[in-house]
Amino acid sequence: MTEHTPTRPAARDEAHRVALVTGASRGIGAHIATALAEAGWSLAVLARSEHSLADVTDRLRRAGAEVLPVACDVTDEAAVDAVVAQVRDHFGSIDLLVNNAGLIEAEVPIWEADPEEWWQVVVTNVRGPFLMTRAVVPVMIGQGGGRIVNLNSGAGTRENPVLTAYTASKSALARITGGTAAAGAEHGVHAFDLAPGVVHTDMTAAMDMHRERTDWTDPGDVTALVLALASGELDAWSGRMVRAGADSVEQLRSRGATGLADGARMLRLRPWGPDDPVAT
């Protein structure tokens, strides 16, 4: 992928950095929004209802951030377009998009899955980031660049017998990330998949597979990677996946500086060997 340095003035980057975070009312989204606020970012925080954003908005303002809380269904095209226009008009720019809003289904084999629930997971986890990216990238291109962090999952890289909607949606999200990074590079737009590990949230605590878990991922590991990705120091990883709790900023910075192999940390079809026709 071709590297491109955004043309925005450096002074504006430092003095007026604006992030838009979806699913920000609780869990990982709230952790990310708080870390960005403490690092000096202005924030637009989205959730399905503005009421649910009251606590996190108060927390961010206490941290000294300018905050715009907005109710938005990220699967509604008109609502997304309107909100992105509102955020752009309010702050003047959107430097970072964090696509965090997501759902997970009941843990059952696919033949026992509820079709409506199954499809709603895919709609939220795929259509949501698609619509947000589609609306925000033109703003970023107009201002000379920007960065997108998609909250993905290692679950999207392998099969799971009881979470077929979630895993399918996260595999699809990786393709959105990769395609955005490939097309956006010449415009200074970078996109990343961030797998947060297993952070203790309402969602993960309610899952059968995590019922006995004690080794939760530290939210600080997630936010450290978000801040590093947002700063531009890990742009070599655009289009690729990083994982909280396994990757450190220092390791990623060092590995990125030495060059990354084609397909490294990307979803790829693995050939059976050198004689496999798909390997050529």
N, C-alpha and C positions, 0 to 999 in steps of 0.2 A: 504494500500500500504506500502511496506517495505521501510523504510528510509535508505538512503545510503549516507555516507559522501564522496564527491569527494576526490581523493588522490593526487590532484595536489598540489605542494608547495604553501603555503599561500603567500610567497613573490612574486611569479610570478603572482598570482591572482591580487594583488594590483598594481604591477608595469607594467603589460602588459596584460590588459584586452581588449579583442577584441570582438566587436559586429558587426553582419551583419544585416542590416536593409533593408527590401524590401519596395518599394513604397516610397522612401525617398526624392523624389524631392520636395514635397510640402505637405501641410496639416499636418495631425497627424504624418506621417512618418518623416517629417522635424523637427517637434517639438521634437519627441523622439530622433532623431539623435543629435540634438543640445544639449539636456539635457545630453545625454551620453558623448558627447565631453566635455562639461563643467565639468563633473564629472571625467574626466581623461581617458575615454575609447578611444582606437583606433577604427576606424570605416571603414567598407566596406559598401558603400551605393549603392543601386541598384535602377534602374528605366529602363523603356523601351529604353530610349536614354541617352547617356552620356551628350549630350548638355543640357538636362533638369536638370542635376545635378550640373551645373556650380555654380549657386547661393548658394545652400546649401553647396557645397564643400568649397567655399570661406568662408562661415560663420563658418564652423567647423574648418577650418585651422586657422582662426582668434582666435578661442577659444583655440588654441594650440594643436589640435588633429592631429594625423597622419591619413590621409584619403585616401581610395582607392575608387574612383568612377568607377562603372562598369555598362555598358548597359547590360540588361538581360531581356528576356521574361521568367517570372517564370513558364509559362506553357509549356516550351520547355525543355524536359528531357536532351538533349545533352547540351544545353546552361547552364542549372542549374548545371549539373555535372562539366562542364568546369569552371564555375565561382567559385564554392565552392573550387575546386582544386587550382584555382588562388589565392583565399583569404587565404587558408591554407598555400600555398607556400610563399605568401608575408608576412604574419604576424606570421606564425608558429603555430597558434591556432585559434579556434573559440569558445569563451566562452559563447556567447549569440547570439541567432537568434531571430529576431523580424519579424514575418510574418505579414506585414501591407498592402501589395499591395492588392487591391480589387476593385470590381466594384459593381454598383447597376443599376437596370433596370428602365425603364419607369414605372410610377405608374399606372398600369391598372390591371383589373381582369385577371385571368389566361387565359380565353378564348379569350381575346383581345391581349395577349402577342405575341410579335414577336419571333418565335422559335429560330432564330439565336442569337438574343440578350439575350433571357432567358438562353440559354445554355452557352453562353460565360460568363455570370455572374457565373454560377456554375463552369465552367472550371477554371476561374481565382481564385475564392474564395476557391475552394476545391483542384483542381489539383495543383495549385501553392504552397500552404502550404505543401501539400503532397510531392511534388518533392523536395522542399527545405529541409523539415525535413528528408526525405529519404537520401539526400546527406550529410547533416550536422551531423546527429547523429553518424555515424561511426567515424567522426573526434572527436566528443566529447567523445565517448567511449574510443578511443585510447589515449586521454589525461587525462582520469580519471573522466570526467563529464562535464556538461554544462547545460544551461537553455534555454528554448524556450518560448517566449511570442507570443501567437496568438491573433491578434486583432479580437475579436469576437463581439457579439452584443446581447443585451437582446432581439432583434427581433428574434433571433434564438430559443427562448424558448417559443414562442407563435405564434398564427396565425396572419396573416396580409392579408387583402382582396386584396391588390394591389401590394404586393412585394413578390410573391411566390418564385421566384428564389433566391432572397437575403436571405429570411428566411430559405429556404431549405439548402442553402449553409452554413449558419452559424450554423444550427443544425448539419450538417455533420462535420463542423470544430470542434465542441465540441467533437465529437467522435474521431477525429484525435488526439486532445489534450489528451483526456482520455486514449486512447490506447497507445500513446507515453509515458505518465506518468507511466502507469502500466508496460509496458515492459522495460522502461528505468530506473526505480527506482534502480534496483540492480546494474546498471552501473553508478549511480550518475547523471543521466540525468533527469531533471525535466521539466515539461511543464505546462503552465498556459493559461487559457482563460482570456483575459482582455477586458471587455466591456467599451469603452471609453465615454459612454454617448453620448450627441449630441454636438460635438465641431463644431464651426463655420468654415466651410471649403467651398471650391468651390462646392464640391459635395452636402453637406447638404443644403447650401444656395439655390441650384437650385431645391430642392425637394418641391413638392406641400405641403406635410404635415408639413414642417417647414417654410412655407412662412411668417407666422405671429409670429414666435417664437422670444422671447426676452431673455429667460432663457437658454443661451448656457452653456455647460460645460467648465470650465476653463481648457485650455491645461495643465496648471501646475498640475492639479489633475491627469491627465493621466500620465505625466512624473514622478510624485512622485511615483506612483505605479510601473511603469516600473523600476525605479532605485531600489526600494525596492525588487522587484521580482528578478532583476538581481543580487543583492547583496547576495542572499541566505537566507535573514532573514525571508522570507515568504514561505519557501519550504514546510511547512505543507499544503499549498494550491495547491500543484501540482496535476494536473488533475481536478481542479475546476475553477470556474469563480469568478473574482473580478470585481467591477464596479467603475470606476472613478466618482466622484461627489457624491457617496453614501458611499463608503468605504474609511476610512482613514487608513494609514499605521499602526497607533497605534492600531486601532480596530482590524485589521486583525492579527497583531502580537499577541495581547492578546487572541483573539478567537482561533487562531491556537495553542497557548500554552496550552489551556485547552482541546484540542481535538475536532475533527470534526466528526459529526455523519456520518454514511455510507450514501452516496448519497447526502449529503449537498452540495449545489451549483453545482450539476451535473444534467444533463438531465435524467429524470426517468419517467417511466410510472406510473401514479398515480392510484392505485386501487380504486374501488368504496367504499370499506370498508373492514373490517377484513374477511368477507366471500367471497371476490373476489378470485377466484382460482389463479389469477396472483400474489396475495399478498404473496403466500407461496413459 
